[in-house]
Amino acid sequence: MTDYVLVMGGTRGLGHAIAEEALDRKFMAVASGRTADKIPAHQKGICLVTQDFTSAVDPLGEEARLFVAEQIPQYVFWVGGIFLKKRLADCTPQEIARMTATHYTGPVAALAEIHRFAVRAAKPYHLVVIGSTSSYTIRENESVYCSLKLAKAGFVRNFSRELVRELPGSKTTLVNTGAMKTGFFAGTDIDTSHLMDPAGIACTIWERVARQTVSYHEYSIENGGNGSVPVFVDGIQPHDAPF
Ligand SMILES: NC(=O)c1ccc[n+]([C@@H]2O[C@H](COP(=O)([O-])OP(=O)(O)OC[C@H]3O[C@@H](n4cnc5c(N)ncnc54)[C@H](OP(=O)(O)O)[C@@H]3O)[C@@H](O)[C@H]2O)c1
């Protein structure tokens, strides 16, 4: 098998744009999501596999496992997620559990399995995690979403050392993106027409990933101008204070 890229949460939106960019860079691209079987097979050459982070028994998924067991991906992108904007008092236990499984417990468990395969194969890999500017911004009625993005960032910063220790030559990137023009906010009254273009963001993420030499790189892509202009800020950003 040629070198390949696994995009967890790559059926739509930013993840799909990252998978398309991987193809342009001559990688084989494996993109996952719950709806993989509803998208025309091997759309544009991307290999789509079913994965549901909220599965209590198998958050990696059998199809993704087959790829990883045969060969460790050169790049693992952790992208997928869902949005929730609600007063906490209005959130049901099921919604909170689904958000937590989608943004944290599911992908962390899936990554644990990928990492075990990599350790067994003694094969380093580059982990690229799509975080959010919401991990350090106070947003009203988004306590569950924002705090899970912060938890994700905390996991990645801690795990990056373990990754390099166990598989020297591995790298980690955390990209805290601002708001983009994807289907992420579908069903809300948020107007995305003026927001950043996911294809352009995917291209820039790849450019930076390809030239990364350090073990860990974290940066943010904030919304400049009217929201459409990417503004790059390197390093870990301070968290807003609530008042
Ligand atoms: N859009 C923004 O403004 C924005 C800003 C900052 C950060 N982000 C972050 O960027 C990431 C991607 O968002 P996007 O804008 O590309 O959203 P999107 O267009 O809605 O795409 C979300 C992706 O996540 C996958 N996904 C959702 N639930 C999943 C699950 N349970 N298991 C596996 N995959 C799942 C979806 O696939 P299926 O539906 O096939 O499962 C889809 O491929 C998210 O983590 C989000 O928090 C987005």
The ligand as a MOL file (V3000), in Angstrom:
LIG
                    3D

  0  0  0     0  0            999 V3000
M  V30 BEGIN CTAB
M  V30 COUNTS 48 52 0 0 0
M  V30 BEGIN ATOM
M  V30 1 N -17.0330 25.0000 10.9920 0
M  V30 2 C -16.5180 25.8010 11.8930 0
M  V30 3 O -16.8080 26.9920 11.9290 0
M  V30 4 C -15.5140 25.2710 12.8950 0
M  V30 5 C -14.7900 26.1930 13.6720 0
M  V30 6 C -13.8440 25.7060 14.5650 0
M  V30 7 C -13.6340 24.3560 14.6980 0
M  V30 8 N -14.3840 23.4830 13.9350 0 CHG=1
M  V30 9 C -14.1410 22.0740 14.1350 0
M  V30 10 O -13.8120 21.4920 12.8980 0
M  V30 11 C -14.2340 20.1420 12.8810 0
M  V30 12 C -14.9300 19.8440 11.5620 0
M  V30 13 O -16.0550 20.6560 11.4550 0
M  V30 14 P -16.6870 21.0360 10.0350 0
M  V30 15 O -16.8520 22.4890 10.0380 0
M  V30 16 O -15.9520 20.3790 8.9410 0 CHG=-1
M  V30 17 O -18.1330 20.3850 10.2210 0
M  V30 18 P -19.0400 19.5380 9.2000 0
M  V30 19 O -18.9810 20.0950 7.8430 0
M  V30 20 O -20.3540 19.4480 9.8980 0
M  V30 21 O -18.3360 18.1060 9.1920 0
M  V30 22 C -18.2610 17.3640 10.3660 0
M  V30 23 C -17.5760 16.0530 10.1030 0
M  V30 24 O -17.5380 15.3400 11.3670 0
M  V30 25 C -18.0350 14.0220 11.1390 0
M  V30 26 N -18.6870 13.5070 12.3450 0
M  V30 27 C -19.6680 14.0830 13.0650 0
M  V30 28 N -20.0580 13.2710 14.0550 0
M  V30 29 C -19.2810 12.1540 13.9670 0
M  V30 30 C -19.2020 10.9380 14.6870 0
M  V30 31 N -20.0330 10.6760 15.7140 0
M  V30 32 N -18.2940 10.0140 14.3230 0
M  V30 33 C -17.4720 10.2390 13.2610 0
M  V30 34 N -17.4980 11.3660 12.5320 0
M  V30 35 C -18.4040 12.3060 12.8720 0
M  V30 36 C -19.0490 14.2040 9.9960 0
M  V30 37 O -19.2560 12.9870 9.3340 0
M  V30 38 P -20.6450 12.1600 9.3980 0
M  V30 39 O -21.7690 13.1220 9.4310 0
M  V30 40 O -20.5500 11.3100 8.1780 0
M  V30 41 O -20.5350 11.3640 10.6680 0
M  V30 42 C -18.3120 15.1870 9.1030 0
M  V30 43 O -17.4100 14.5100 8.2630 0
M  V30 44 C -15.0970 19.9320 14.1330 0
M  V30 45 O -14.3630 19.2390 15.1070 0
M  V30 46 C -15.3770 21.3410 14.6060 0
M  V30 47 O -15.5120 21.3900 16.0060 0
M  V30 48 C -15.3040 23.9130 13.0360 0
M  V30 END ATOM
M  V30 BEGIN BOND
M  V30 1 1 1 2
M  V30 2 2 2 3
M  V30 3 1 2 4
M  V30 4 1 4 5
M  V30 5 2 4 48
M  V30 6 2 5 6
M  V30 7 1 6 7
M  V30 8 2 7 8
M  V30 9 1 8 9
M  V30 10 1 8 48
M  V30 11 1 9 10
M  V30 12 1 9 46
M  V30 13 1 10 11
M  V30 14 1 11 12
M  V30 15 1 11 44
M  V30 16 1 12 13
M  V30 17 1 13 14
M  V30 18 2 14 15
M  V30 19 1 14 16
M  V30 20 1 14 17
M  V30 21 1 17 18
M  V30 22 2 18 19
M  V30 23 1 18 20
M  V30 24 1 18 21
M  V30 25 1 21 22
M  V30 26 1 22 23
M  V30 27 1 23 24
M  V30 28 1 23 42
M  V30 29 1 24 25
M  V30 30 1 25 26
M  V30 31 1 25 36
M  V30 32 1 26 27
M  V30 33 1 26 35
M  V30 34 2 27 28
M  V30 35 1 28 29
M  V30 36 1 29 30
M  V30 37 2 29 35
M  V30 38 1 30 31
M  V30 39 2 30 32
M  V30 40 1 32 33
M  V30 41 2 33 34
M  V30 42 1 34 35
M  V30 43 1 36 37
M  V30 44 1 36 42
M  V30 45 1 37 38
M  V30 46 2 38 39
M  V30 47 1 38 40
M  V30 48 1 38 41
M  V30 49 1 42 43
M  V30 50 1 44 45
M  V30 51 1 44 46
M  V30 52 1 46 47
M  V30 END BOND
M  V30 END CTAB
M  END
